[in-house]
């Protein structure tokens, strides 16, 4: 069975936003490590993208982390078009 978790954070600190999103998204996996994760980083967090990746990659274990920057970030039934967001 496939389990999926998602989250979005508008925290202005890129490391805190990354940890917040990971913690909330992984809760849906009931203690299992993710095999694959996608991270979407708003343009406002562009300067902190290296910090976000450095924060998330070690938490993935053997899983794969893919990501990109976005104009708008969508998650948890909302869309963030302005300001910092990680989803």
Buried (B, 14 or more C-beta within 10 A) or exposed (E): EEEEBBBBBBBEBBBEBBBBBBEBBBEEEEEEEBEEBEBBBBBBBEEBBEBBBEBBBEBBEEBEBEBEBBEEBBBEEEEBEEEBBBB
